[in-house]
Amino acid sequence: MTPPNDPFPPPEPGLDALVRAQLDAEAGRVDAGRMWDRLAGQLHADAAPATRPTRRWVRVAAGFATVAALLVAAFVLTPSRDAAATPAQVVESARAAYRPDADRSYTQTVQLPPNLPAPMSLLLESGRAVTVCTRGDRFAVTPGLGGRGAWGRDADGRVWIAPTRDAAARFTPAELPPAVLDAVKVRGLEVGPLLDEVLKDFDLAWAEPPDRGAPTQAVRATRRGAPLPGQIHSAELVVEKETRVVRSLALRRQLAIGPLTLSFTLADSAERDPAIYTAEGHVDPGQPVYDASRPVLRRRVLLLNLGDVIVNGL
């Protein structure tokens, strides 16, 4: 005990000393080992559920990423038209796939200007469907002029007309009057040269395919500048994606008498006897095919089978 007369007595306990003393007393009553065990157990229990949702979240996130990738592939990478392709590339691929030695059969219709005079209206018969078989620059049309027999162009460029299987007539291009030359241009279909012309002289853009569910691509072609008489001024081509075969064509030509629209739809690609592209292939064996060496008989074939209006018009 401090003497009452001590000149330097110790100071009274302050707040810090009182707080420390209280803490020391409480600490003496705490079992630190038990508290640690309880805390560790709680931490372990809290951590276990947290781990499981984390793994589930990763799986869900991966699922969303997969779905997103599929959606991107479906709507961006593989739309109805290949995203990487352009209209010009579609036409180029069709040109590369075209084989001049392959047979193609098309259903063709012609829409002529109204009130078109003979002989063109009689030669082309607006609205009537015909079958045009092609191989390169050769073709055969059935039914033929006047709705009878067949007619076409052979490998030598000669135009033949076989109204019946009894006799046929054959002409060189120089012998043909303008009306028949125009009919040859209209009815014949040379896919290779046509695609070359489209790539060279036309502006190309996407068009809506006639059948949206079909695996095809449609291209609209518009000629640059004013077309000359007889030239195609616009076209629509439908190309099969897998084979690159031209499935259909709509061609619009500008004639002196007005616009003309031709529609070709592919019927089949079966191989055919080359004889169908000749006059001899449309007459019975041994029957005559008259040329310039028999002009009277040649004209009689046309007169007897096609009618006076068409023959006189030619």
Kinemage of the C-alpha trace (Angstrom):
@kinemage 1
@onewidth
@group {chain A} dominant
@subgroup {mainchain}
@vectorlist {calphas} color= white
{ca met a 1} P 0.000 0.000 0.000
{ca thr a 2} L 1.302 3.425 -0.838
{ca pro a 3} L 2.142 5.507 2.183
{ca pro a 4} L -0.181 8.474 2.521
{ca asn a 5} L 2.716 10.889 2.599
{ca asp a 6} L 4.324 9.512 -0.624
{ca pro a 7} L 5.181 12.542 -2.786
{ca phe a 8} L 4.899 10.467 -6.024
{ca pro a 9} L 1.874 8.206 -5.711
{ca pro a 10} L 1.015 5.956 -8.844
{ca pro a 11} L -1.866 7.226 -10.989
{ca glu a 12} L -5.355 5.827 -10.644
{ca pro a 13} L -6.176 3.040 -13.149
{ca gly a 14} L -7.321 4.551 -16.444
{ca leu a 15} L -9.960 3.404 -19.038
{ca asp a 16} L -7.455 1.339 -21.028
{ca ala a 17} L -6.469 -0.658 -17.966
{ca leu a 18} L -10.068 -1.286 -17.028
{ca val a 19} L -10.961 -2.557 -20.555
{ca arg a 20} L -7.913 -4.806 -20.677
{ca ala a 21} L -8.749 -6.269 -17.304
{ca gln a 22} L -12.286 -7.011 -18.455
{ca leu a 23} L -11.083 -8.716 -21.659
{ca asp a 24} L -8.545 -10.780 -19.780
{ca ala a 25} L -11.254 -11.975 -17.419
{ca glu a 26} L -13.557 -12.992 -20.295
{ca ala a 27} L -10.747 -14.700 -22.146
{ca gly a 28} L -10.083 -16.842 -19.140
{ca arg a 29} L -13.604 -18.200 -19.358
{ca val a 30} L -13.431 -19.080 -23.167
{ca asp a 31} L -12.492 -22.570 -24.379
{ca ala a 32} L -10.523 -21.669 -27.510
{ca gly a 33} L -10.212 -25.287 -28.748
{ca arg a 34} L -13.958 -25.889 -28.724
{ca met a 35} L -14.590 -22.539 -30.417
{ca trp a 36} L -12.132 -23.398 -33.203
{ca asp a 37} L -13.689 -26.820 -33.803
{ca arg a 38} L -17.148 -25.267 -34.063
{ca leu a 39} L -15.941 -22.539 -36.448
{ca ala a 40} L -14.124 -25.030 -38.682
{ca gly a 41} L -17.196 -27.224 -38.910
{ca gln a 42} L -19.374 -24.279 -39.866
{ca leu a 43} L -16.913 -23.215 -42.556
{ca his a 44} L -16.885 -26.722 -43.995
{ca ala a 45} L -20.700 -26.887 -44.026
{ca asp a 46} L -20.941 -23.476 -45.735
{ca ala a 47} L -18.321 -24.350 -48.332
{ca ala a 48} L -19.884 -27.656 -49.511
{ca pro a 49} L -23.124 -26.207 -51.008
{ca ala a 50} L -21.146 -23.379 -52.610
{ca thr a 51} L -18.983 -25.865 -54.481
{ca arg a 52} L -21.896 -27.775 -55.993
{ca pro a 53} L -23.740 -24.737 -57.454
{ca thr a 54} L -20.468 -23.541 -58.921
{ca arg a 55} L -20.081 -26.764 -60.874
{ca arg a 56} L -23.718 -26.632 -61.983
{ca trp a 57} L -23.269 -23.045 -63.134
{ca val a 58} L -20.283 -24.041 -65.240
{ca arg a 59} L -22.321 -26.797 -66.895
{ca val a 60} L -25.240 -24.427 -67.537
{ca ala a 61} L -22.902 -21.786 -68.935
{ca ala a 62} L -21.342 -24.381 -71.240
{ca gly a 63} L -24.825 -25.396 -72.395
{ca phe a 64} L -25.766 -21.825 -73.170
{ca ala a 65} L -22.518 -21.387 -75.086
{ca thr a 66} L -23.251 -24.488 -77.169
{ca val a 67} L -26.788 -23.338 -77.975
{ca ala a 68} L -25.480 -19.888 -78.868
{ca ala a 69} L -22.911 -21.433 -81.200
{ca leu a 70} L -25.610 -23.518 -82.901
{ca leu a 71} L -27.830 -20.469 -83.324
{ca val a 72} L -24.948 -18.526 -84.850
{ca ala a 73} L -24.250 -21.394 -87.218
{ca ala a 74} L -27.924 -21.662 -88.178
{ca phe a 75} L -28.679 -17.983 -88.705
{ca val a 76} L -25.314 -16.523 -89.679
{ca leu a 77} L -23.127 -19.173 -91.219
{ca thr a 78} L -25.742 -21.212 -93.144
{ca pro a 79} L -28.725 -19.068 -94.161
{ca ser a 80} L -30.954 -19.800 -97.174
{ca arg a 81} L -28.142 -18.372 -99.307
{ca asp a 82} L -24.590 -19.314 -98.372
{ca ala a 83} L -23.208 -16.365 -96.403
{ca ala a 84} L -19.830 -16.663 -98.109
{ca ala a 85} L -21.282 -16.701 -101.637
{ca thr a 86} L -22.257 -13.769 -103.841
{ca pro a 87} L -24.701 -13.834 -106.777
{ca ala a 88} L -21.759 -13.706 -109.183
{ca gln a 89} L -20.092 -16.666 -107.467
{ca val a 90} L -23.308 -18.685 -107.760
{ca val a 91} L -23.441 -18.019 -111.518
{ca glu a 92} L -19.713 -18.754 -111.844
{ca ser a 93} L -20.159 -22.090 -110.075
{ca ala a 94} L -23.067 -22.947 -112.391
{ca arg a 95} L -20.886 -22.087 -115.395
{ca ala a 96} L -18.052 -24.259 -114.073
{ca ala a 97} L -20.447 -27.189 -113.511
{ca tyr a 98} L -22.041 -26.898 -116.970
{ca arg a 99} L -21.152 -29.730 -119.339
{ca pro a 100} L -21.794 -29.027 -123.041
{ca asp a 101} L -21.977 -32.762 -123.764
{ca ala a 102} L -24.740 -33.397 -121.192
{ca asp a 103} L -28.390 -33.746 -122.150
{ca arg a 104} L -30.968 -31.512 -120.487
{ca ser a 105} L -34.724 -31.514 -120.995
{ca tyr a 106} L -36.667 -28.328 -120.208
{ca thr a 107} L -40.321 -27.421 -120.260
{ca gln a 108} L -40.578 -24.063 -122.045
{ca thr a 109} L -43.305 -21.492 -122.439
{ca val a 110} L -43.220 -18.216 -124.370
{ca gln a 111} L -45.233 -15.115 -123.585
{ca leu a 112} L -45.443 -12.904 -126.666
{ca pro a 113} L -46.552 -9.287 -126.926
{ca pro a 114} L -50.292 -8.963 -127.577
{ca asn a 115} L -51.541 -8.702 -131.160
{ca leu a 116} L -48.292 -10.032 -132.575
{ca pro a 117} L -48.785 -10.690 -136.312
{ca ala a 118} L -47.923 -13.897 -138.146
{ca pro a 119} L -45.577 -15.579 -138.738
{ca met a 120} L -43.939 -15.132 -135.290
{ca ser a 121} L -47.177 -15.705 -133.403
{ca leu a 122} L -47.710 -18.947 -135.354
{ca leu a 123} L -44.113 -20.081 -135.000
{ca leu a 124} L -43.928 -19.575 -131.238
{ca glu a 125} L -47.546 -20.054 -130.099
{ca ser a 126} L -47.690 -17.917 -126.991
{ca gly a 127} L -48.500 -19.753 -123.776
{ca arg a 128} L -48.229 -23.286 -125.159
{ca ala a 129} L -45.781 -25.489 -123.236
{ca val a 130} L -43.232 -27.429 -125.267
{ca thr a 131} L -40.321 -29.701 -124.376
{ca val a 132} L -36.853 -28.488 -125.357
{ca cys a 133} L -34.056 -31.058 -125.223
{ca thr a 134} L -30.551 -29.607 -125.412
{ca arg a 135} L -26.989 -30.791 -125.766
{ca gly a 136} L -24.563 -27.929 -126.238
{ca asp a 137} L -25.841 -25.820 -129.153
{ca arg a 138} L -28.095 -28.623 -130.434
{ca phe a 139} L -31.749 -28.736 -129.512
{ca ala a 140} L -35.015 -30.449 -130.377
{ca val a 141} L -38.486 -29.036 -129.716
{ca thr a 142} L -41.616 -31.166 -129.360
{ca pro a 143} L -44.313 -30.662 -130.393
{ca gly a 144} L -42.982 -28.779 -133.374
{ca leu a 145} L -44.198 -25.919 -135.490
{ca gly a 146} L -47.940 -25.781 -135.663
{ca gly a 147} L -48.150 -28.254 -132.792
{ca arg a 148} L -47.024 -31.192 -134.932
{ca gly a 149} L -43.922 -33.360 -135.050
{ca ala a 150} L -40.635 -31.801 -133.997
{ca trp a 151} L -38.036 -29.306 -135.081
{ca gly a 152} L -34.581 -28.250 -133.939
{ca arg a 153} L -30.926 -27.625 -134.756
{ca asp a 154} L -28.264 -30.265 -135.411
{ca ala a 155} L -24.529 -30.374 -134.661
{ca asp a 156} L -23.743 -28.579 -137.947
{ca gly a 157} L -26.018 -25.641 -137.085
{ca arg a 158} L -28.671 -26.669 -139.641
{ca val a 159} L -32.305 -26.148 -138.705
{ca trp a 160} L -34.608 -29.051 -139.477
{ca ile a 161} L -38.388 -29.369 -139.431
{ca ala a 162} L -40.139 -32.740 -139.240
{ca pro a 163} L -43.914 -32.203 -139.133
{ca thr a 164} L -44.550 -35.953 -139.587
{ca arg a 165} L -42.464 -39.116 -139.744
{ca asp a 166} L -42.975 -39.296 -143.515
{ca ala a 167} L -40.554 -36.515 -144.549
{ca ala a 168} L -38.503 -33.616 -143.137
{ca ala a 169} L -36.947 -30.408 -144.432
{ca arg a 170} L -33.518 -29.046 -143.557
{ca phe a 171} L -32.030 -25.541 -143.953
{ca thr a 172} L -28.659 -23.908 -143.468
{ca pro a 173} L -28.696 -20.680 -141.407
{ca ala a 174} L -28.162 -18.616 -144.569
{ca glu a 175} L -31.351 -20.052 -146.066
{ca leu a 176} L -33.547 -19.141 -143.127
{ca pro a 177} L -35.759 -16.063 -143.203
{ca pro a 178} L -35.522 -13.622 -140.263
{ca ala a 179} L -38.673 -14.927 -138.574
{ca val a 180} L -37.291 -18.462 -138.344
{ca leu a 181} L -33.904 -17.203 -137.172
{ca asp a 182} L -35.693 -15.340 -134.387
{ca ala a 183} L -37.636 -18.480 -133.500
{ca val a 184} L -34.356 -20.422 -133.302
{ca lys a 185} L -32.942 -17.844 -130.892
{ca val a 186} L -36.075 -17.984 -128.770
{ca arg a 187} L -36.542 -21.748 -128.597
{ca gly a 188} L -32.924 -22.784 -128.385
{ca leu a 189} L -31.125 -22.755 -125.043
{ca glu a 190} L -27.326 -22.665 -124.856
{ca val a 191} L -26.686 -22.535 -121.118
{ca gly a 192} L -22.913 -22.088 -121.293
{ca pro a 193} L -22.846 -19.026 -123.592
{ca leu a 194} L -25.842 -17.600 -121.744
{ca leu a 195} L -24.025 -17.762 -118.391
{ca asp a 196} L -20.914 -16.238 -119.984
{ca glu a 197} L -23.022 -13.326 -121.236
{ca val a 198} L -24.685 -12.864 -117.846
{ca leu a 199} L -21.327 -12.758 -116.036
{ca lys a 200} L -19.863 -10.307 -118.546
{ca asp a 201} L -22.675 -7.834 -119.277
{ca phe a 202} L -25.197 -8.022 -116.410
{ca asp a 203} L -25.524 -6.676 -112.891
{ca leu a 204} L -26.341 -9.514 -110.493
{ca ala a 205} L -28.394 -9.519 -107.296
{ca trp a 206} L -30.197 -12.047 -105.124
{ca ala a 207} L -33.781 -12.973 -106.023
{ca glu a 208} L -36.396 -14.950 -104.129
{ca pro a 209} L -36.394 -18.606 -105.221
{ca pro a 210} L -39.764 -19.877 -106.486
{ca asp a 211} L -39.709 -22.644 -103.862
{ca arg a 212} L -38.240 -21.439 -100.573
{ca gly a 213} L -38.040 -24.973 -99.208
{ca ala a 214} L -35.900 -26.244 -102.095
{ca pro a 215} L -32.076 -26.312 -101.801
{ca thr a 216} L -31.611 -23.677 -104.498
{ca gln a 217} L -30.306 -20.134 -104.938
{ca ala a 218} L -31.951 -17.536 -107.166
{ca val a 219} L -30.120 -14.722 -108.951
{ca arg a 220} L -31.574 -11.734 -110.806
{ca ala a 221} L -29.546 -10.427 -113.764
{ca thr a 222} L -30.087 -7.020 -115.382
{ca arg a 223} L -28.207 -5.950 -118.482
{ca arg a 224} L -26.049 -2.861 -118.193
{ca gly a 225} L -27.254 -0.306 -120.717
{ca ala a 226} L -30.034 -0.556 -123.270
{ca pro a 227} L -30.395 -3.967 -124.959
{ca leu a 228} L -30.215 -4.276 -128.714
{ca pro a 229} L -33.174 -5.845 -130.552
{ca gly a 230} L -33.295 -9.558 -129.800
{ca gln a 231} L -30.986 -9.335 -126.802
{ca ile a 232} L -31.898 -10.482 -123.300
{ca his a 233} L -32.432 -7.449 -121.084
{ca ser a 234} L -33.082 -9.294 -117.805
{ca ala a 235} L -33.153 -12.813 -116.433
{ca glu a 236} L -33.726 -14.828 -113.308
{ca leu a 237} L -31.749 -18.019 -112.727
{ca val a 238} L -32.416 -20.687 -110.116
{ca val a 239} L -29.362 -22.851 -109.374
{ca glu a 240} L -29.333 -26.076 -107.373
{ca lys a 241} L -26.940 -25.729 -104.440
{ca glu a 242} L -25.471 -29.216 -104.464
{ca thr a 243} L -25.079 -29.933 -108.180
{ca arg a 244} L -24.926 -26.307 -109.436
{ca val a 245} L -27.286 -27.277 -112.238
{ca val a 246} L -29.512 -24.481 -113.563
{ca arg a 247} L -32.970 -25.599 -112.484
{ca ser a 248} L -34.970 -22.833 -114.160
{ca leu a 249} L -34.593 -19.687 -116.227
{ca ala a 250} L -36.835 -16.732 -116.956
{ca leu a 251} L -35.472 -14.692 -119.859
{ca arg a 252} L -36.864 -11.413 -121.123
{ca arg a 253} L -35.855 -10.424 -124.642
{ca gln a 254} L -36.458 -7.097 -126.312
{ca leu a 255} L -37.852 -7.600 -129.807
{ca ala a 256} L -38.678 -4.922 -132.354
{ca ile a 257} L -42.365 -5.727 -131.869
{ca gly a 258} L -42.170 -5.649 -128.057
{ca pro a 259} L -40.925 -7.607 -125.045
{ca leu a 260} L -40.958 -11.381 -124.974
{ca thr a 261} L -40.652 -13.629 -121.905
{ca leu a 262} L -39.345 -17.200 -121.997
{ca ser a 263} L -39.534 -19.634 -119.101
{ca phe a 264} L -37.434 -22.804 -118.917
{ca thr a 265} L -37.899 -25.375 -116.151
{ca leu a 266} L -35.614 -28.398 -115.939
{ca ala a 267} L -37.549 -31.644 -116.410
{ca asp a 268} L -34.703 -34.173 -116.361
{ca ser a 269} L -31.042 -34.781 -117.176
{ca ala a 270} L -31.354 -38.255 -118.693
{ca glu a 271} L -28.919 -39.211 -121.423
{ca arg a 272} L -30.525 -39.312 -124.875
{ca asp a 273} L -29.811 -40.774 -128.272
{ca pro a 274} L -27.919 -38.107 -130.266
{ca ala a 275} L -30.258 -38.833 -133.174
{ca ile a 276} L -33.027 -36.809 -131.512
{ca tyr a 277} L -31.076 -33.671 -132.474
{ca thr a 278} L -31.209 -34.569 -136.192
{ca ala a 279} L -33.948 -34.572 -138.797
{ca glu a 280} L -33.265 -38.273 -139.475
{ca gly a 281} L -34.117 -39.041 -135.854
{ca his a 282} L -37.698 -37.835 -136.395
{ca val a 283} L -38.658 -39.622 -139.599
{ca asp a 284} L -39.155 -43.309 -140.193
{ca pro a 285} L -36.189 -45.284 -141.564
{ca gly a 286} L -35.722 -44.653 -145.267
{ca gln a 287} L -37.949 -41.573 -145.367
{ca pro a 288} L -36.497 -38.442 -147.064
{ca val a 289} L -34.950 -35.334 -145.519
{ca tyr a 290} L -35.016 -32.608 -148.195
{ca asp a 291} L -32.368 -29.881 -148.347
{ca ala a 292} L -31.438 -27.137 -150.846
{ca ser a 293} L -30.812 -29.753 -153.535
{ca arg a 294} L -34.568 -30.513 -153.557
{ca pro a 295} L -36.115 -27.061 -152.967
{ca val a 296} L -39.535 -27.875 -154.456
{ca leu a 297} L -39.999 -31.007 -152.409
{ca arg a 298} L -38.682 -29.254 -149.337
{ca arg a 299} L -41.252 -26.495 -149.693
{ca arg a 300} L -43.988 -29.040 -150.353
{ca val a 301} L -43.222 -30.712 -146.998
{ca leu a 302} L -43.772 -27.420 -145.247
{ca leu a 303} L -46.845 -26.507 -147.262
{ca leu a 304} L -48.597 -29.841 -146.762
{ca asn a 305} L -47.869 -30.142 -143.075
{ca leu a 306} L -47.626 -26.639 -141.669
{ca gly a 307} L -50.252 -24.798 -143.609
{ca asp a 308} L -50.258 -22.091 -146.214
{ca val a 309} L -50.154 -19.191 -143.710
{ca ile a 310} L -46.905 -20.257 -142.082
{ca val a 311} L -45.167 -21.268 -145.305
{ca asn a 312} L -46.148 -18.089 -147.150
{ca gly a 313} L -45.137 -16.076 -144.130
{ca leu a 314} L -41.699 -17.610 -144.296
